[in-house]
Amino acid sequence: MLKGFKDFLMRGNVVDLAVGIAIGVAFTTLVGAFGTAIVTPLVSIFGGDNMQGFGFQITDNPATFVNIGFLINAFIVFVVTMAVIYFAIVVPVQKLQSLRKPGPGVDEPEAVPEDTALLREIRDALARPAAPGDGAHRP
């Protein structure tokens, strides 16, 4: 029963699902804090203030502010998240799966079709010398 559970967990689609959940849940807070605490202040160095961010305003209305710093922050957070997921989850799982596969040249023998097996039996029977008293007539 545990072997079946292990096989279920090691299938590719289950791992992909786990990676998707980890992207959405586990790293959101950590990477969001990284963006807020480190990336946003660094982007604000190039312009804008921490309250409004780095960008430009289309009209005099503050609601028309286009926050480019927020987009840069989101992109950096996305790249960091994908790197962590790839190197912490995907690469180790691929390594485990490659260790579970048989090496090159270790293939299961192909199943012989039934008609081929029957013809081989007939060939082998004809190649054997007839034993005296078995009633077989050999030329």
Contact map, one row per residue, 1 for C-alpha under 8 A:
1111100000000000000000000000000000000000000000000000000000000000000000000000000000000000000000000000000000000000000000000000000000000000000
1111110000000000000000000000000000000000000000000000000000000000000000000000000000000000000000000000000000000000000000000000000000000000000
1111111000000000000000000000000000000000000000000000000000000000000000000000000000000000000000000000000000000000000000000000000000000000000
1111111100000000000000000000000000000000000000000000000000000000000000000000000000000000000000000000000000000000000000000000000000000000000
1111111110000000000000000000000000000000000000000000000000000000000000000000000000000000000000000000000000000000000000000000000000000000000
0111111111000000000000000000000000000000000000000000000000000000000000000000000000000000000000000000000000000000000000000000000000000000000
0011111111100000000000000000000000000000000000000000000000000000000000000000000000000000000000000000000000000000000000000000000000000000000
0001111111100100000000000000000000000000000000000000000000000000000000000000000000000000000000000000000000000000000000000000000000000000000
0000111111100110000000000000000000000000000000000000000000000000000000000000000000000000000000000000000000000000000000000000000000000000000
0000011111110110000000000000000000000000000000000000000000000000000000000000000000000000000000001000000000000000000000000000000000000000000
0000001111111110000000000000000000000000000000000000000000000000000000000000000000000000000000000000000000000000000000000000000000000000000
0000000001111111000000000000000000000000000000000000000000000000000000000000000000000000000000000000000000000000000000000000000000000000000
0000000000111111100000000000000000000000000000000000000000000000000000000000000000000000000000000000000000000000000000000000000000000000000
0000000111111111110000000000000000000000000000000000000000000000000000000000000000000000000000000000000000000000000000000000000000000000000
0000000011111111111000000000000000000000000000000000000000000000000000000000000000000000000010000000000000000000000000000000000000000000000
0000000000011111111100000000000000000000000000000000000000000000000000000000000000000000000000000000000000000000000000000000000000000000000
0000000000001111111110000000000000000000000000000000000000000000000000000000000000000000000000000000000000000000000000000000000000000000000
0000000000000111111111000000000000000000000000000000000000000000000000000000000000000000000000000000000000000000000000000000000000000000000
0000000000000011111111100000000000000000000000000000000000000000000000000000000000001000110000000000000000000000000000000000000000000000000
0000000000000001111111110000000000000000000000000000000000000000000000000000000000000000000000000000000000000000000000000000000000000000000
0000000000000000111111111100000000000000000000000000000000000000000000000000000000000000000000000000000000000000000000000000000000000000000
0000000000000000011111111110000000000000000000000000000000000000000000000000000000001000000000000000000000000000000000000000000000000000000
0000000000000000001111111111000000000000000000000000000000000000000000000000000011001000000000000000000000000000000000000000000000000000000
0000000000000000000111111111000000000000000000000000000000000000000000000000000000000000000000000000000000000000000000000000000000000000000
0000000000000000000011111111100000000000000000000000000000000000000000000000000000000000000000000000000000000000000000000000000000000000000
0000000000000000000011111111110000000000000000000000000000000000000000000000000000000000000000000000000000000000000000000000000000000000000
0000000000000000000001111111111000000000000000000000000000000000000000000000000010000000000000000000000000000000000000000000000000000000000
0000000000000000000000111111111100000000000000000000000000000000000000000000000000000000000000000000000000000000000000000000000000000000000
0000000000000000000000001111111110000000000000000000000000000000000000000000000000000000000000000000000000000000000000000000000000000000000
0000000000000000000000000111111111000000000000000000000000000000000000000000000000000000000000000000000000000000000000000000000000000000000
0000000000000000000000000011111111100000000000000000000000000000000000000000100110000000000000000000000000000000000000000000000000000000000
0000000000000000000000000001111111110000000000000000000000000000000000000000100000000000000000000000000000000000000000000000000000000000000
0000000000000000000000000000111111111000000000000000000000000000000000000000000000000000000000000000000000000000000000000000000000000000000
0000000000000000000000000000011111111110000000000000000000000000000000000000100000000000000000000000000000000000000000000000000000000000000
0000000000000000000000000000001111111111000000000000000000000000000000001101100000000000000000000000000000000000000000000000000000000000000
0000000000000000000000000000000111111111100000000000000000000000000000000000000000000000000000000000000000000000000000000000000000000000000
0000000000000000000000000000000011111111100000000000000000000000000000000000000000000000000000000000000000000000000000000000000000000000000
0000000000000000000000000000000001111111110000000000000000000000000000000000000000000000000000000000000000000000000000000000000000000000000
0000000000000000000000000000000001111111111000000000000000000000000000001001000000000000000000000000000000000000000000000000000000000000000
0000000000000000000000000000000000111111111100000100100000000000000011001000000000000000000000000000000000000000000000000000000000000000000
0000000000000000000000000000000000011111111110000100000000000000000000000000000000000000000000000000000000000000000000000000000000000000000
0000000000000000000000000000000000000111111111000000000000000000000000000000000000000000000000000000000000000000000000000000000000000000000
0000000000000000000000000000000000000011111111100000010000000000000010011000000000000000000000000000000000000000000000000000000000000000000
0000000000000000000000000000000000000001111111111100110000000000000010000000000000000000000000000000000000000000000000000000000000000000000
0000000000000000000000000000000000000000111111110000000000000000000000000000000000000000000000000000000000000000000000000000000000000000000
0000000000000000000000000000000000000000011111110000010000000000000000000000000000000000000000000000000000000000000000000000000000000000000
0000000000000000000000000000000000000000001111111000111000000000000000000000000000000000000000000000000000000000000000000000000000000000000
0000000000000000000000000000000000000000000111111101111000000000000000000000000000000000000000000000000000000000000000000000000000000000000
0000000000000000000000000000000000000000000100111111110000000000000000000000000000000000000000000000000000000000000000000000000000000000000
0000000000000000000000000000000000000001100100011111100000000000000000000000000000000000000000000000000000000000000000000000000000000000000
0000000000000000000000000000000000000000000000001111100000000000000000000000000000000000000000000000000000000000000000000000000000000000000
0000000000000000000000000000000000000000000000011111110000000000001000000000000000000000000000000000000000000000000000000000000000000000000
0000000000000000000000000000000000000001000100111111111000000000001111000000000000000000000000000000000000000000000000000000000000000000000
0000000000000000000000000000000000000000001101111001111100000000001111000000000000000000000000000000000000000000000000000000000000000000000
0000000000000000000000000000000000000000000000110000111110000000111110000000000000000000000000000000000000000000000000000000000000000000000
0000000000000000000000000000000000000000000000000000011111000000111100000000000000000000000000000000000000000000000000000000000000000000000
0000000000000000000000000000000000000000000000000000001111111101110000000000000000000000000000000000000000000000000000000000000000000000000
0000000000000000000000000000000000000000000000000000000111111001110000000000000000000000000000000000000000000000000000000000000000000000000
0000000000000000000000000000000000000000000000000000000011111101100000000000000000000000000000000000000000000000000000000000000000000000000
0000000000000000000000000000000000000000000000000000000011111101000000000000000000000000000000000000000000000000000000000000000000000000000
0000000000000000000000000000000000000000000000000000000011111111100000000000000000000000000000000000000000000000000000000000000000000000000
0000000000000000000000000000000000000000000000000000000010111111100000000000000000000000000000000000000000000000000000000000000000000000000
0000000000000000000000000000000000000000000000000000000000001111100000000000000000000000000000000000000000000000000000000000000000000000000
0000000000000000000000000000000000000000000000000000000011111111110000000000000000000000000000000000000000000000000000000000000000000000000
0000000000000000000000000000000000000000000000000000001111101111111000000000000000000000000000000000000000000000000000000000000000000000000
0000000000000000000000000000000000000000000000000000001111000001111100000000000000000000000000000000000000000000000000000000000000000000000
0000000000000000000000000000000000000000000000000001111100000000111111100000000000000000000000000000000000000000000000000000000000000000000
0000000000000000000000000000000000000000000000000000111100000000011111110000000000000000000000000000000000000000000000000000000000000000000
0000000000000000000000000000000000000001001100000000111000000000001111111000000000000000000000000000000000000000000000000000000000000000000
0000000000000000000000000000000000000001000000000000110000000000001111111100000000000000000000000000000000000000000000000000000000000000000
0000000000000000000000000000000000000000000000000000000000000000001111111110000000000000000000000000000000000000000000000000000000000000000
0000000000000000000000000000000000000000001000000000000000000000000111111111000000000000000000000000000000000000000000000000000000000000000
0000000000000000000000000000000000100011001000000000000000000000000011111111100000000000000000000000000000000000000000000000000000000000000
0000000000000000000000000000000000100000000000000000000000000000000001111111110000000000000000000000000000000000000000000000000000000000000
0000000000000000000000000000000000000000000000000000000000000000000000111111111000000000000000000000000000000000000000000000000000000000000
0000000000000000000000000000000000100010000000000000000000000000000000011111111100000000000000000000000000000000000000000000000000000000000
0000000000000000000000000000001101100000000000000000000000000000000000001111111110000000000000000000000000000000000000000000000000000000000
0000000000000000000000000000000000000000000000000000000000000000000000000111111111000000000000000000000000000000000000000000000000000000000
0000000000000000000000000000000000000000000000000000000000000000000000000011111111100000000000000000000000000000000000000000000000000000000
0000000000000000000000000000001000000000000000000000000000000000000000000001111111110000000000000000000000000000000000000000000000000000000
0000000000000000000000100010001000000000000000000000000000000000000000000000111111111000000000000000000000000000000000000000000000000000000
0000000000000000000000100000000000000000000000000000000000000000000000000000011111111100000000000000000000000000000000000000000000000000000
0000000000000000000000000000000000000000000000000000000000000000000000000000001111111110000000000000000000000000000000000000000000000000000
0000000000000000000000000000000000000000000000000000000000000000000000000000000111111111100000000000000000000000000000000000000000000000000
0000000000000000001001100000000000000000000000000000000000000000000000000000000011111111110000000000000000000000000000000000000000000000000
0000000000000000000000000000000000000000000000000000000000000000000000000000000001111111111000000000000000000000000000000000000000000000000
0000000000000000000000000000000000000000000000000000000000000000000000000000000000111111111100000000000000000000000000000000000000000000000
0000000000000000000000000000000000000000000000000000000000000000000000000000000000011111111100000000000000000000000000000000000000000000000
0000000000000000001000000000000000000000000000000000000000000000000000000000000000011111111110000000000000000000000000000000000000000000000
0000000000000000001000000000000000000000000000000000000000000000000000000000000000001111111111000000000000000000000000000000000000000000000
0000000000000000000000000000000000000000000000000000000000000000000000000000000000000111111111100000000000000000000000000000000000000000000
0000000000000000000000000000000000000000000000000000000000000000000000000000000000000011111111110000000000000000000000000000000000000000000
0000000000000010000000000000000000000000000000000000000000000000000000000000000000000000111111111000000000000000000000000000000000000000000
0000000000000000000000000000000000000000000000000000000000000000000000000000000000000000011111111100000000000000000000000000000000000000000
0000000000000000000000000000000000000000000000000000000000000000000000000000000000000000001111111110000000000000000000000000000000000000000
0000000000000000000000000000000000000000000000000000000000000000000000000000000000000000000111111111000000000000000000000000000000000000000
0000000001000000000000000000000000000000000000000000000000000000000000000000000000000000000011111111100000000000000000000000000000000000000
0000000000000000000000000000000000000000000000000000000000000000000000000000000000000000000001111111100000000000000000000000000000000000000
0000000000000000000000000000000000000000000000000000000000000000000000000000000000000000000000111111110000000000000000000000000000000000000
0000000000000000000000000000000000000000000000000000000000000000000000000000000000000000000000011111110000000000000000000000000000000000000
0000000000000000000000000000000000000000000000000000000000000000000000000000000000000000000000001111111000000000000000000000000000000000000
0000000000000000000000000000000000000000000000000000000000000000000000000000000000000000000000000011111101100000000000000000000000000000000
0000000000000000000000000000000000000000000000000000000000000000000000000000000000000000000000000000111111000000000000000000000000000000000
0000000000000000000000000000000000000000000000000000000000000000000000000000000000000000000000000000011111100000000000000000000000000000000
0000000000000000000000000000000000000000000000000000000000000000000000000000000000000000000000000000001111100000000000000000000000000000000
0000000000000000000000000000000000000000000000000000000000000000000000000000000000000000000000000000011111110000000000000000000000000000000
0000000000000000000000000000000000000000000000000000000000000000000000000000000000000000000000000000010111111000000000000000000000000000000
0000000000000000000000000000000000000000000000000000000000000000000000000000000000000000000000000000000001111100000000000000000000000000000
0000000000000000000000000000000000000000000000000000000000000000000000000000000000000000000000000000000000111110000000000000000000000000000
0000000000000000000000000000000000000000000000000000000000000000000000000000000000000000000000000000000000011111000000000000000000000000000
0000000000000000000000000000000000000000000000000000000000000000000000000000000000000000000000000000000000001111100000000000000000000000000
0000000000000000000000000000000000000000000000000000000000000000000000000000000000000000000000000000000000000111110110000000000000000000000
0000000000000000000000000000000000000000000000000000000000000000000000000000000000000000000000000000000000000011111110000000000000000000000
0000000000000000000000000000000000000000000000000000000000000000000000000000000000000000000000000000000000000001111111000000000000000000000
0000000000000000000000000000000000000000000000000000000000000000000000000000000000000000000000000000000000000000111111100000000000000000000
0000000000000000000000000000000000000000000000000000000000000000000000000000000000000000000000000000000000000001111111110000000000000000000
0000000000000000000000000000000000000000000000000000000000000000000000000000000000000000000000000000000000000001111111111000000000000000000
0000000000000000000000000000000000000000000000000000000000000000000000000000000000000000000000000000000000000000011111111100000000000000000
0000000000000000000000000000000000000000000000000000000000000000000000000000000000000000000000000000000000000000001111111110000000000000000
0000000000000000000000000000000000000000000000000000000000000000000000000000000000000000000000000000000000000000000111111111000000000000000
0000000000000000000000000000000000000000000000000000000000000000000000000000000000000000000000000000000000000000000011111111100000000000000
0000000000000000000000000000000000000000000000000000000000000000000000000000000000000000000000000000000000000000000001111111110000000000000
0000000000000000000000000000000000000000000000000000000000000000000000000000000000000000000000000000000000000000000000111111111000000000000
0000000000000000000000000000000000000000000000000000000000000000000000000000000000000000000000000000000000000000000000011111111100000000000
0000000000000000000000000000000000000000000000000000000000000000000000000000000000000000000000000000000000000000000000001111111100000000000
0000000000000000000000000000000000000000000000000000000000000000000000000000000000000000000000000000000000000000000000000111111110000000000
0000000000000000000000000000000000000000000000000000000000000000000000000000000000000000000000000000000000000000000000000011111110000000000
0000000000000000000000000000000000000000000000000000000000000000000000000000000000000000000000000000000000000000000000000001111111000000000
0000000000000000000000000000000000000000000000000000000000000000000000000000000000000000000000000000000000000000000000000000011111100000010
0000000000000000000000000000000000000000000000000000000000000000000000000000000000000000000000000000000000000000000000000000000111110101110
0000000000000000000000000000000000000000000000000000000000000000000000000000000000000000000000000000000000000000000000000000000011111101000
0000000000000000000000000000000000000000000000000000000000000000000000000000000000000000000000000000000000000000000000000000000001111110000
0000000000000000000000000000000000000000000000000000000000000000000000000000000000000000000000000000000000000000000000000000000000111111000
0000000000000000000000000000000000000000000000000000000000000000000000000000000000000000000000000000000000000000000000000000000001111111000
0000000000000000000000000000000000000000000000000000000000000000000000000000000000000000000000000000000000000000000000000000000000011111100
0000000000000000000000000000000000000000000000000000000000000000000000000000000000000000000000000000000000000000000000000000000001101111110
0000000000000000000000000000000000000000000000000000000000000000000000000000000000000000000000000000000000000000000000000000000001000011111
0000000000000000000000000000000000000000000000000000000000000000000000000000000000000000000000000000000000000000000000000000000011000001111
0000000000000000000000000000000000000000000000000000000000000000000000000000000000000000000000000000000000000000000000000000000000000000111
